[in-house]
Amino acid sequence: MSSSDNNKRETITLAMTGASGAQYAWRLLECLIAADRDVFFMISKAAQVVSKTETDMVLPEKPQLMERFLTDHFRAREGQIRVFGSEQWVSPVASGSGASSKMVICPTSMGTVSAIATGASNNLIERAADVAIKERRQLILVPRESPFSEIHLENMLKLSRMGVIILPASPGFYHQPRSINDLVDFMVARILNQLGIEQTLMPRWGE
């Protein structure tokens, strides 16, 4: 592949925060790699705990080691996944001039929703989301909470009015799922559709 082809390859920013649903994020990352997208990846400390609880993914602590681990695990090409730490403020995602045009936070904790809605930017994930909003770029939040409080709903409504896509982790059943993986793929397919990435996980309604 030529250098000009590399320059045209789309980059997606993917972040994980501490809500339940780590399976969605890992499947999404797998699909993004298969679709030949470059990925800027971030994960909060809470999300690492949740992932260890819900899956068999035990991640190294240091970003460089995590990057190597994820590259090997998902059989990504060299440099396809770049991992940034929570206080790595010189990373591309911290600035409008370097951030990707599309960002997904999956899953999204209600604490993260609140921080983004108020512009807190206390860590790199929150700052990256803030950049996406201020630059009018695509930001998809995948909250997983039940029930929602009035605070949660108000924060999500505020973000929705800013153009943020609120895509709750609420899989449907009209495709007659037969496994947990089918439910995970339902949600990942919805995210990929929003990103404009071709997918074969789930047919669109009516197809």
Secondary structure, DSSP 8 states (H G I E B T S, - for coil): --HHHHHH--EEEEEE-SSS-HHHHHHHHHHHHHTT-EEEEEE-HHHHHHHHHHSS----SSHHHHHHHHHHHTT--TTSEEE--TT-TTSGGGSTTTS-SEEEEEEE-HHHHHHHHHT---SHHHHHHHHHHHTT-EEEEEE--SS--HHHHHHHHHHHHTT-EE--S----TT---SHHHHHHHHHHHHHHHHT----SS--TT-
